[in-house]
C-alpha cells in the first residue's frame, strides 16, 4: 500500500524576510481559465473557449498584528512559500517552492475576543506565480510578459509571436 505524501510544515518569506513560526496558514493562487461558451451549428453541446486567465489571488495569515506586515498594504512585494511534504515510509522530504509576485491589496485584522488570539490576514493580487516541485517547474504564469508555462510548454508563445513580441 502506498500512502500520500502530505504537507508537514511550511515557511513564508515576504520580500526575503522569513516568518517561520509567525505565519499560520497561506493560500496559493488558484489557476482558473476564463472561458466563453461556443455552440456552433450542428454541435450537440457547447464547448469552453479559452479567453485567458482569471485574476490570481493569494492570502497569508499571521499569528500577530506586526506593524511591518500591515505596512505592506499597497506595495508590491514578492511572497515565497516553501511547504515540505513527506510520506509515511521515509524521512525524505519533497521541496516545494511557490514564488508569487503580488500587490498587497488587503490587510484584515482578526476579531478582538478576550482570551483568544487575533490573527492578521494579508491578501494580494498576483501577477506572477511559479511553482516548483523537487526542482521541476510545474508552472510559471508571468502576466507582464505574457507567459503561461504549464508542464514546460509555453501556451502563449505563438500568440506573443503573432503579436510581434
Long-range contacts (C-beta under 8 A, 24 or more apart in sequence): 3-87, 3-88, 3-89, 4-87, 5-85, 5-86, 5-87, 5-94, 6-85, 6-86, 6-87, 7-83, 7-84, 7-85, 7-96, 8-84, 8-85, 8-86, 8-93, 9-83, 9-84, 10-81, 10-82, 10-83, 10-84, 11-81, 11-82, 12-60, 12-79, 12-80, 12-81, 12-82, 13-78, 13-79, 13-80, 13-81, 13-82, 14-60, 14-69, 14-72, 14-77, 14-78, 14-79, 15-77, 15-78, 16-78, 19-62, 22-62, 22-63, 22-64, 22-66, 23-60, 23-61, 23-62, 23-63, 24-61, 24-62, 24-63, 24-119, 25-60, 25-61, 26-58, 26-59, 26-60, 26-61, 26-81, 27-57, 27-58, 27-59, 27-60, 28-58, 28-81, 28-98, 28-100, 28-129, 28-131, 29-56, 29-57, 29-58, 29-100, 29-126, 29-129, 29-141, 30-56, 30-57, 31-56, 31-129, 31-139, 31-141, 53-141, 53-148, 55-125, 56-125, 56-126, 56-127, 56-129, 56-141, 57-123, 57-124, 57-125, 57-126, 58-100, 58-102, 58-123, 58-124, 58-126, 59-121, 59-122, 59-123, 59-124, 60-121, 60-122, 61-119, 61-120, 61-121, 61-122, 62-119, 62-120, 62-121, 62-122, 63-117, 63-119, 64-119, 64-120, 65-109, 65-118, 65-120, 66-120, 69-107, 69-120, 69-122, 70-107, 70-120, 72-104, 72-107, 72-122, 73-104, 73-105, 73-106, 73-107, 74-103, 74-104, 74-105, 75-103, 75-104, 76-101, 76-102, 76-103, 76-104, 77-102, 77-104, 78-102, 79-124, 94-133, 94-134, 95-132, 95-133, 95-134, 95-135, 96-131, 96-132, 96-133, 96-134, 97-130, 97-131, 97-132, 98-129, 98-130, 98-131, 98-132, 99-128, 99-129, 99-130, 99-131, 100-124, 100-126, 100-128, 100-129, 101-126, 101-127, 101-128, 101-129, 102-126, 102-127, 102-128, 103-127
